Amino acid sequence: MVPVTTVTEADLSGTKRNPKLDPMEALLCEVDKDSQDLPVGVQISGRPYEDESVLRIMRELDEAILFKETLRVRRTYVRKIVK
């Protein structure tokens, strides 16, 4: 399991659900209300005896996430300097 991001307020507000229509929708609305800032992960599985492929994909995904986070931190730092 590789954590990719977290649930944001925009994720929750963008969900159009009507709990009166379906009991499952009511359950999902109840679960969603406390999910902000929880991690969202990706699980990678592969064929039997192909562990190396799964580990390679997980490493590439992890590196891409770290690169994205590094860019976000740099942008925030640059904005603080410019202000």
Number of C-alpha atoms within 10 A of each C-alpha: 10 15 13 14 14 14 15 13 12 9 12 15 9 8 10 8 12 11 14 9 9 10 11 11 14 15 11 12 17 12 10 14 11 11 15 14 11 11 13 12 12 12 9 12 14 11 8 6 8 10 11 10 14 16 14 11 13 18 13 12 16 15 12 13 16 13 12 12 13 12 12 12 12 12 12 11 11 11 10 9 8 6 5
